[in-house]
Amino acid sequence: MGAGSVDVWMANEEDRAMNRRTLLASMAGTAAVGGCIARETDDDRAGRPTLAIASEGAGRWRIRSWQWQGGAWRPLIARARRVGAKLELSGRIAAADRAKVLARLRA
């Protein structure tokens, strides 16, 4: 080949067949994986932040619960304090966390 000439690679039949097989196998694998992905439900979302209960002194707690709203997890902040034998709660706690919060604070 002389100066200024361009090498042109021509795929032969075997190369084209291999590329078709690779493409079809790749597409089939992608479709299979796509069908196996777990879908989120209202009650069980992947990556749900954990419930947090922090002491703010004797008989007082700060509670951070989480609620799924508008396509994202949003924190719900509440405070609890012990008054005699009772617990007073102010603020919101997600319904899914309410029983856990009461069990931990009563323990």
GUZA-307999 format. One record per residue (C-alpha): residue in one letter; chain; x, y, z. Coordinates in pm, whole numbers, always signed. Each point is the difference from the previous one (the first is absolute). Example, Ala and Ser with C-alpha at 12.3 -4.5 7.8 and 13.67 -1.06 7.14 Angstrom:
BEGIN
<r res="A" chain="A" X="+1230" Y="-450" Z="+780"/>
<r res="S" chain="A" X="+137" Y="+344" Z="-66"/>
This chain:
BEGIN
<r res="M" chain="A" X="+0" Y="+0" Z="+0"/>
<r res="G" chain="A" X="+136" Y="+334" Z="-98"/>
<r res="A" chain="A" X="-10" Y="+337" Z="+165"/>
<r res="G" chain="A" X="-347" Y="+140" Z="+31"/>
<r res="S" chain="A" X="-173" Y="-337" Z="-37"/>
<r res="V" chain="A" X="-253" Y="-113" Z="+259"/>
<r res="D" chain="A" X="-24" Y="-351" Z="+137"/>
<r res="V" chain="A" X="-362" Y="-114" Z="-4"/>
<r res="W" chain="A" X="-97" Y="-290" Z="+222"/>
<r res="M" chain="A" X="-274" Y="-211" Z="-145"/>
<r res="A" chain="A" X="-185" Y="-231" Z="+233"/>
<r res="N" chain="A" X="-32" Y="-350" Z="-129"/>
<r res="E" chain="A" X="-310" Y="-218" Z="+44"/>
<r res="E" chain="A" X="+138" Y="-163" Z="+315"/>
<r res="D" chain="A" X="+55" Y="+338" Z="+171"/>
<r res="R" chain="A" X="-349" Y="+120" Z="-90"/>
<r res="A" chain="A" X="-157" Y="-323" Z="+130"/>
<r res="M" chain="A" X="+191" Y="+36" Z="+327"/>
<r res="N" chain="A" X="-113" Y="+360" Z="+40"/>
<r res="R" chain="A" X="-365" Y="-99" Z="-58"/>
<r res="R" chain="A" X="+26" Y="-281" Z="+255"/>
<r res="T" chain="A" X="+161" Y="+231" Z="+254"/>
<r res="L" chain="A" X="-264" Y="+265" Z="-53"/>
<r res="L" chain="A" X="-290" Y="-245" Z="+28"/>
<r res="A" chain="A" X="+146" Y="-167" Z="+311"/>
<r res="S" chain="A" X="+54" Y="+340" Z="+158"/>
<r res="M" chain="A" X="-358" Y="+106" Z="-74"/>
<r res="A" chain="A" X="-140" Y="-326" Z="+138"/>
<r res="G" chain="A" X="+208" Y="+36" Z="+317"/>
<r res="T" chain="A" X="-115" Y="+356" Z="+52"/>
<r res="A" chain="A" X="-365" Y="-99" Z="-41"/>
<r res="A" chain="A" X="+40" Y="-288" Z="+246"/>
<r res="V" chain="A" X="+164" Y="+219" Z="+264"/>
<r res="G" chain="A" X="-262" Y="+271" Z="-49"/>
<r res="G" chain="A" X="-274" Y="-249" Z="+76"/>
<r res="C" chain="A" X="+168" Y="-109" Z="+325"/>
<r res="I" chain="A" X="+42" Y="+341" Z="+159"/>
<r res="A" chain="A" X="-201" Y="+39" Z="+319"/>
<r res="R" chain="A" X="-262" Y="+270" Z="-16"/>
<r res="E" chain="A" X="-62" Y="+231" Z="+293"/>
<r res="T" chain="A" X="-325" Y="-24" Z="+185"/>
<r res="D" chain="A" X="-157" Y="+261" Z="+226"/>
<r res="D" chain="A" X="+97" Y="-191" Z="+316"/>
<r res="D" chain="A" X="+347" Y="-127" Z="-92"/>
<r res="R" chain="A" X="+226" Y="+256" Z="-167"/>
<r res="A" chain="A" X="+366" Y="-71" Z="-58"/>
<r res="G" chain="A" X="+232" Y="+229" Z="+191"/>
<r res="R" chain="A" X="-242" Y="+102" Z="+272"/>
<r res="P" chain="A" X="+188" Y="+208" Z="+259"/>
<r res="T" chain="A" X="+9" Y="-142" Z="+351"/>
<r res="L" chain="A" X="-211" Y="+109" Z="+290"/>
<r res="A" chain="A" X="+203" Y="+205" Z="+251"/>
<r res="I" chain="A" X="-81" Y="+62" Z="+365"/>
<r res="A" chain="A" X="+249" Y="+224" Z="+182"/>
<r res="S" chain="A" X="-9" Y="+90" Z="+368"/>
<r res="E" chain="A" X="-20" Y="+371" Z="+78"/>
<r res="G" chain="A" X="+32" Y="-42" Z="+374"/>
<r res="A" chain="A" X="-176" Y="-190" Z="+275"/>
<r res="G" chain="A" X="-341" Y="-112" Z="-127"/>
<r res="R" chain="A" X="+21" Y="+196" Z="-330"/>
<r res="W" chain="A" X="+63" Y="-125" Z="-355"/>
<r res="R" chain="A" X="+23" Y="+128" Z="-355"/>
<r res="I" chain="A" X="-150" Y="-238" Z="-259"/>
<r res="R" chain="A" X="+81" Y="+7" Z="-372"/>
<r res="S" chain="A" X="-233" Y="-215" Z="-207"/>
<r res="W" chain="A" X="-34" Y="-8" Z="-379"/>
<r res="Q" chain="A" X="-295" Y="+22" Z="-238"/>
<r res="W" chain="A" X="-4" Y="-65" Z="-377"/>
<r res="Q" chain="A" X="-150" Y="+308" Z="-163"/>
<r res="G" chain="A" X="+36" Y="+154" Z="-345"/>
<r res="G" chain="A" X="+246" Y="-265" Z="-119"/>
<r res="A" chain="A" X="+247" Y="+47" Z="+287"/>
<r res="W" chain="A" X="+47" Y="-81" Z="+368"/>
<r res="R" chain="A" X="-91" Y="+297" Z="+222"/>
<r res="P" chain="A" X="+93" Y="+20" Z="+368"/>
<r res="L" chain="A" X="-266" Y="+30" Z="+266"/>
<r res="I" chain="A" X="+129" Y="+146" Z="+326"/>
<r res="A" chain="A" X="-175" Y="-57" Z="+330"/>
<r res="R" chain="A" X="+86" Y="+46" Z="+365"/>
<r res="A" chain="A" X="-99" Y="-221" Z="+292"/>
<r res="R" chain="A" X="+16" Y="+52" Z="+373"/>
<r res="R" chain="A" X="-95" Y="-210" Z="+296"/>
<r res="V" chain="A" X="-259" Y="+158" Z="+230"/>
<r res="G" chain="A" X="-57" Y="-229" Z="+295"/>
<r res="A" chain="A" X="-87" Y="-342" Z="-141"/>
<r res="K" chain="A" X="-110" Y="+142" Z="-337"/>
<r res="L" chain="A" X="+180" Y="+107" Z="-317"/>
<r res="E" chain="A" X="-87" Y="+330" Z="-167"/>
<r res="L" chain="A" X="+73" Y="+20" Z="-371"/>
<r res="S" chain="A" X="+12" Y="+318" Z="-205"/>
<r res="G" chain="A" X="+59" Y="+0" Z="-374"/>
<r res="R" chain="A" X="-56" Y="-272" Z="-259"/>
<r res="I" chain="A" X="+121" Y="-360" Z="-15"/>
<r res="A" chain="A" X="-50" Y="-219" Z="-308"/>
<r res="A" chain="A" X="-272" Y="-260" Z="+57"/>
<r res="A" chain="A" X="+248" Y="-277" Z="-89"/>
<r res="D" chain="A" X="+231" Y="+113" Z="+285"/>
<r res="R" chain="A" X="-252" Y="+83" Z="+271"/>
<r res="A" chain="A" X="-2" Y="-344" Z="+168"/>
<r res="K" chain="A" X="+384" Y="-16" Z="+0"/>
<r res="V" chain="A" X="+26" Y="+346" Z="+157"/>
<r res="L" chain="A" X="-247" Y="-81" Z="+276"/>
<r res="A" chain="A" X="+166" Y="-337" Z="+73"/>
<r res="R" chain="A" X="+347" Y="+158" Z="+28"/>
<r res="L" chain="A" X="-112" Y="+287" Z="+220"/>
<r res="R" chain="A" X="-202" Y="-221" Z="+234"/>
<r res="A" chain="A" X="+289" Y="-243" Z="+48"/>
